[in-house]
């Protein structure tokens, strides 16, 4: 088959939800994949997981037939990475465990291999303290699930070689992802910090009884969600600022916005709040298994991504016209 | 023409950007519209504005030919609202001005008329303090621009008649909008509070040099924006919680999220920050007029709304299968 990426062989460490999703994406782009996971049922779990995501990969236009022919399982970590061009690690989110994994991997993997961790919470700097070649490690943090959501945050540790950041960007881009290199290491990276900032206010508004969870979700999909799928927050305010754009917006409304920030909520996940949120979730989402809801969401997501892809060529056409 | 709404005659107070957008939407749904704005160039401004938004209305599938035949201008407020079934007020965001407007309108408008203010920042309670019939006033706050973004937040004042909330919901729904009734009056309502909470962290991340504005925008459109266009924040975490859904998510990750909240940024729009944001905006968006960028964004928005509308019937079809 035609491979879309110059990277031929991937080692995926950890066969959980994220590992499975990466595995499917790598296979669908023609790579050979070795999954390394010490659990005795790893093979069974990964194969079942691949069956689940194969329809979404196919809807994304990727070839999924005979994917498993290029898939191997190798519980021994050093053996698994011995021929890898890319190592994508999705181990448990515990520093000691990740350090132990990477101590082994950096010695066993080829010198040219790209070494990436999917961690969402542990800085590359901390993991790399256990490595002889800390300059090789980079965070390649997907937004879940990696086979579907375009973003991959590429986050350097303090000692990461800048060249490695560029290689990581090229690699993920070759898989059709939208990688972004962060300029600094920061806890939570960017997307999860933004998500968390918004969710804090969501929890506040529901806890205060202004709206229910279901009502808040409807408000978001009918306004800011729709907006931010097309244009990010800065562009949105730039376009909301009239002919003067964002600079005008900042001059005229910045102070008022800043003055309102202290009025935003500081909720807590205390017992009554968790009880309220749980009860509303059960009411809003009951009666349909999470997997079915997720599959339907993913289909809508793909339809939306296709629609956006169709319109994204427009500027170029206009420029050429 | 066939009117999609049982409301026949609208009075639009204020012919600025929001008033023009409402006017276009009302006309495209077959209503007769009187615009009342004391500015001498109101007619010219509104007609020019309608020409600008007509293509978007047409792309939304609404009839726009001969719209202006059902449009009148009447600078005198009492005369303008005398026959209205709906009054949508978009005056300046100053309490005294709005109170003065509504004192006049409540006496001049028919007893059956729906009385709504587009205000984004002034509570209905405060405006209605100047009214004899405070129970009649409701906030009908659009997310800009009203002719395009589905959300309308319907916010009661302390004395608003609950029946008026339902009437407002029916009215906006008859125009194809997605109205949401808030259960309580709160400054900024819901969508703008959420937008502001997220934007605060955006400003922090750019001010800290983690990403540029353009990079942050790319991160959002490639991850949370795409997600929240399809499923709101609660549903997103419900689907991210595995088979246990949101309750499981709250039990296992809630405390960690709460512990990270104090680490989110508290930026200020001080001079250096505004200078940085302005410089980056000029670099990111320079070379193309805001109007052109906005028109392109709106076309992408409409394509996305169509894609979502096509997939939204799926659950029903599945249930019937």
Interface residues (C-beta under 8 A of the other chain):
Chain A: X17 X143 X144 X149 X150 X151 X153 X178 X180 X182 X183 X184 X186 X187 X188 X190 X191 X193 X194 X195 X196 X197 X198 X199 X200 X201 X202 X205 X206 X208 X209 X210 X211 X213 X214 X215 X216 X217 X218 X219 X220 X221 X222 X223 X224 X225 X226 X227 X228 X229 X230 X231 X232 X233 X234 X235 X237 X238 X239 X240 X241 X242 X243 X244 X245 X246 X247 X250 X251 X254 X255 X257 X258 X260 X261 X263 X264 X266 X268 X269 X274 X277 X278 X280 X281 X282 X284 X285 X289 X290 X291 X293 X294 X296 X297 X299 X300 X301 X303 X304 X305 X306 X307 X308 X310 X311 X312 X314 X315 X318
Chain B: X17 X143 X144 X149 X150 X151 X153 X178 X180 X182 X183 X184 X186 X187 X188 X190 X191 X193 X194 X195 X196 X197 X198 X199 X200 X201 X202 X205 X206 X208 X209 X210 X211 X213 X214 X215 X216 X217 X218 X219 X220 X221 X222 X223 X224 X225 X226 X227 X228 X229 X230 X231 X232 X233 X234 X235 X237 X238 X239 X240 X241 X242 X243 X244 X245 X246 X247 X250 X251 X254 X255 X257 X258 X260 X261 X263 X264 X266 X268 X269 X274 X277 X278 X280 X281 X282 X284 X285 X289 X290 X291 X293 X294 X296 X297 X299 X300 X301 X303 X304 X305 X306 X307 X308 X310 X311 X312 X314 X315 X318
